[in-house]
């Protein structure tokens, strides 16, 4: 992972500026951990398509041109091979899984610790 982007992401997750939510990158009430990464990308790349509601996907927010969890442009910028896989409780987990699973969710500060230590 790009270490400069990683430092910014970890700081943003710990900052208290973003409220954690689940199910989508961004909702009215907050962001998932990957949505925070997208916000950082948008700050540095205002020309990006950013967050939007694509035609035919009512109520779903996507970032860029990707209908998936993390747009390729964000993944490349951050230097991630995937949506961020870390070891958690003995097995590899995607960051979105940790963010969205009530039984696993370590919160933004715990996710920041995992990113800092493993990516």
C-alpha positions as a Markdown table, in Angstrom:
| # | Residue | x | y | z |
|---|---|---|---|---|
| 1 | Unk | 0.0 | 0.0 | 0.0 |
| 2 | Unk | 1.1 | 3.6 | -0.7 |
| 3 | Unk | 2.5 | 4.6 | 2.7 |
| 4 | Unk | 1.5 | 8.3 | 2.3 |
| 5 | Unk | -2.1 | 7.4 | 1.5 |
| 6 | Unk | -2.1 | 4.9 | 4.4 |
| 7 | Unk | -1.0 | 7.6 | 6.9 |
| 8 | Unk | -3.8 | 9.9 | 5.7 |
| 9 | Unk | -6.4 | 7.1 | 5.8 |
| 10 | Unk | -5.4 | 6.0 | 9.3 |
| 11 | Unk | -5.4 | 9.6 | 10.5 |
| 12 | Unk | -8.9 | 10.2 | 9.0 |
| 13 | Unk | -10.3 | 7.1 | 10.5 |
| 14 | Unk | -9.0 | 8.2 | 14.0 |
| 15 | Unk | -10.0 | 11.9 | 13.5 |
| 16 | Unk | -13.6 | 11.7 | 14.6 |
| 17 | Unk | -14.5 | 13.7 | 11.5 |
| 18 | Unk | -16.3 | 10.7 | 9.9 |
| 19 | Unk | -19.1 | 8.7 | 11.5 |
| 20 | Unk | -19.1 | 5.0 | 10.7 |
| 21 | Unk | -22.0 | 3.4 | 8.8 |
| 22 | Unk | -22.5 | 0.1 | 7.1 |
| 23 | Unk | -23.8 | -1.3 | 3.8 |
| 24 | Unk | -22.5 | 1.4 | 1.4 |
| 25 | Unk | -19.4 | 3.5 | 0.9 |
| 26 | Unk | -21.4 | 6.6 | 1.9 |
| 27 | Unk | -24.8 | 7.3 | 3.4 |
| 28 | Unk | -26.4 | 10.5 | 4.7 |
| 29 | Unk | -25.4 | 9.4 | 8.2 |
| 30 | Unk | -21.8 | 8.5 | 7.5 |
| 31 | Unk | -19.2 | 6.4 | 5.7 |
| 32 | Unk | -17.8 | 2.9 | 5.8 |
| 33 | Unk | -14.0 | 2.7 | 6.2 |
| 34 | Unk | -13.5 | 2.4 | 2.4 |
| 35 | Unk | -15.8 | 5.4 | 1.9 |
| 36 | Unk | -13.4 | 7.4 | 4.0 |
| 37 | Unk | -10.6 | 6.3 | 1.6 |
| 38 | Unk | -12.8 | 7.5 | -1.3 |
| 39 | Unk | -13.2 | 10.9 | 0.4 |
| 40 | Unk | -9.5 | 11.3 | 0.6 |
| 41 | Unk | -9.1 | 10.4 | -3.0 |
| 42 | Unk | -11.7 | 13.0 | -4.0 |
| 43 | Unk | -9.9 | 15.7 | -2.0 |
| 44 | Unk | -6.8 | 15.0 | -4.0 |
| 45 | Unk | -8.6 | 14.3 | -7.3 |
| 46 | Unk | -11.5 | 16.7 | -7.6 |
| 47 | Unk | -11.8 | 15.9 | -11.3 |
| 48 | Unk | -13.0 | 12.4 | -10.3 |
| 49 | Unk | -16.6 | 11.5 | -10.8 |
| 50 | Unk | -16.8 | 11.1 | -7.0 |
| 51 | Unk | -19.9 | 9.8 | -5.2 |
| 52 | Unk | -23.1 | 9.6 | -7.1 |
| 53 | Unk | -26.3 | 7.6 | -7.6 |
| 54 | Unk | -26.1 | 5.5 | -10.8 |
| 55 | Unk | -29.1 | 5.1 | -13.1 |
| 56 | Unk | -31.0 | 2.0 | -12.3 |
| 57 | Unk | -29.6 | 1.5 | -8.8 |
| 58 | Unk | -32.0 | 3.4 | -6.6 |
| 59 | Unk | -30.6 | 4.4 | -3.2 |
| 60 | Unk | -27.1 | 3.0 | -4.0 |
| 61 | Unk | -24.1 | 5.3 | -3.8 |
| 62 | Unk | -21.1 | 4.4 | -5.8 |
| 63 | Unk | -17.8 | 6.2 | -6.3 |
| 64 | Unk | -16.3 | 6.8 | -9.7 |
| 65 | Unk | -17.3 | 4.5 | -12.5 |
| 66 | Unk | -17.2 | 1.3 | -10.5 |
| 67 | Unk | -20.3 | -0.4 | -9.3 |
| 68 | Unk | -18.2 | -2.4 | -6.9 |
| 69 | Unk | -17.1 | -1.6 | -3.4 |
| 70 | Unk | -14.0 | 0.3 | -4.3 |
| 71 | Unk | -13.3 | 2.0 | -7.6 |
| 72 | Unk | -10.2 | 0.9 | -9.5 |
| 73 | Unk | -9.0 | 4.5 | -9.6 |
| 74 | Unk | -9.0 | 4.6 | -5.8 |
| 75 | Unk | -7.5 | 1.2 | -5.5 |
| 76 | Unk | -4.6 | 2.1 | -7.8 |
| 77 | Unk | -4.1 | 5.5 | -6.1 |
| 78 | Unk | -4.0 | 3.8 | -2.7 |
| 79 | Unk | -1.8 | 0.9 | -3.9 |
| 80 | Unk | -4.2 | -1.8 | -2.8 |
| 81 | Unk | -4.4 | -5.1 | -4.6 |
| 82 | Unk | -8.0 | -5.6 | -3.4 |
| 83 | Unk | -10.4 | -4.0 | -0.9 |
| 84 | Unk | -7.8 | -4.4 | 1.9 |
| 85 | Unk | -7.4 | -7.8 | 3.5 |
| 86 | Unk | -6.1 | -8.0 | 7.0 |
| 87 | Unk | -5.7 | -10.8 | 9.6 |
| 88 | Unk | -8.4 | -10.5 | 12.2 |
| 89 | Unk | -9.1 | -13.2 | 14.9 |
| 90 | Unk | -7.1 | -15.8 | 13.0 |
| 91 | Unk | -8.3 | -15.4 | 9.5 |
| 92 | Unk | -8.0 | -13.0 | 6.5 |
| 93 | Unk | -10.9 | -10.5 | 6.3 |
| 94 | Unk | -11.8 | -7.8 | 3.8 |
| 95 | Unk | -12.0 | -4.3 | 5.5 |
| 96 | Unk | -15.6 | -4.0 | 4.2 |
| 97 | Unk | -16.5 | -7.2 | 6.0 |
| 98 | Unk | -15.0 | -5.9 | 9.3 |
| 99 | Unk | -16.8 | -2.6 | 8.8 |
| 100 | Unk | -20.2 | -4.1 | 8.1 |
| 101 | Unk | -20.3 | -7.2 | 10.4 |
| 102 | Unk | -21.8 | -6.4 | 13.8 |
| 103 | Unk | -20.1 | -9.4 | 15.3 |
| 104 | Unk | -16.7 | -8.5 | 14.0 |
| 105 | Unk | -16.7 | -4.7 | 13.7 |
| 106 | Unk | -13.7 | -3.2 | 15.6 |
| 107 | Unk | -14.8 | 0.4 | 14.9 |
| 108 | Unk | -12.9 | 2.9 | 12.9 |
| 109 | Unk | -10.1 | 3.1 | 15.5 |
| 110 | Unk | -9.6 | -0.7 | 15.4 |
| 111 | Unk | -9.7 | -0.7 | 11.6 |
| 112 | Unk | -7.1 | 2.0 | 11.6 |
| 113 | Unk | -4.9 | -0.1 | 13.9 |
| 114 | Unk | -5.2 | -3.1 | 11.5 |
| 115 | Unk | -4.5 | -0.9 | 8.4 |
| 116 | Unk | -1.5 | 0.6 | 10.2 |
| 117 | Unk | 0.0 | -2.7 | 11.2 |
| 118 | Unk | -0.8 | -4.8 | 8.2 |
| 119 | Unk | -1.1 | -2.8 | 5.0 |
